[in-house]
Amino acid sequence: MKTLSVSNLIGIKYLQKNDISLIFELATHFKEVINRPIKKVPSLRDVTIANLFFENSTRTKLSFEIAEKRLSADIINFSSSNSSLKKGESLLDTVQNILAMKVDMIVVRHPNPGVAFFLSKKIKAIIINAGDGTHEHPTQGLLDCYSLLQKFGTLKEKRIAIVGDIAHSRVALSNIYALKKLGAEICLCSPVSLMPKNIQKLGVLQSTDLLETLKWSDAVNMLRVQRERMHQSSFPCLRDYALQYGLTKSLIEKIDKPMVILHPGPINRGIEITSEVADSNQAMILDQVENGVAIRMAVIYLLASKLKISTNESPTA
């Protein structure tokens, strides 16, 4: 069986192009599985996975849980709000105590960048990064690229725009790494105040003009404004932001060509995207959610195959 070149999924930065292709190939098989009447396979019947979410999450948390259940893994869900962290216990002590209960894999989301990498150096369990601060969100980057690949067939020389709060987005960085590895061209569009310094070093274009960016693009990934990560306001008001960087039907009509629209969620309707656009046939938002389960099943299965215990049966059984 083909395996990944990495033992943990910390970020897209550490994956090779062959790793991404392998994940996508297996995700296609799992997408067929989750659309069958019986949606489960017994592949990870002997594997225990702990979901450690130190931030609020809906799509990502539920997507990982469903992916794990579809693979028949045993699941532990951890809530930091009701944990001994409130009593002063360190993150590492908390994780090591969970591992002492014979947990094989950790899925972790944390507000601080670098937590997944830190844990991968300190503990023996497999680590999957479900988002660390403003650093990376690798499974989101993978599912976004997988969704685009299903639409276009190839991403080589495709023009992809990423619009919105680039500075505070972990989705943007994972998308950049993944899209570059797959041969796409990328343009980042945002107010200057929401554009990271030196981002051009990653080989991307930059723009502050949304209409011109859309005319250049084959697809656009709209990011929400992450006000919870801002220490001070980066623009006058949300209304002003929506007028300049919100995706509307009237703006799309000015492009005069088909446009593929993505959004990683949660959506702030009427700010970065209107309901009319989000619910249109051009939007792949719900496709992204469905693909997210298949991608996470593939990642979990491939990493679990590196455990000393054997995975049960074929992933396509």
ZITA-V182068 format. One record per helix or strand. SS is the DSSP state (helix for helix, strand for strand). FROM is the first residue (numbers start at 1). LEN is the number of residues. If there is no record, write none. Layout:
BEGIN
ss,from,len
SS,FROM,LEN
SS,FROM,LEN
END
This chain:
BEGIN
ss,from,len
strand,9,1
helix,12,3
helix,17,18
strand,48,6
helix,59,12
strand,74,6
helix,80,3
helix,84,4
helix,91,9
strand,105,6
helix,115,8
strand,126,7
helix,138,15
strand,159,5
helix,170,12
strand,185,5
helix,192,3
helix,199,4
strand,205,3
helix,210,7
strand,219,4
helix,227,3
helix,238,8
strand,247,1
helix,249,5
strand,260,4
strand,269,1
strand,273,1
helix,275,4
strand,283,1
helix,285,20
END
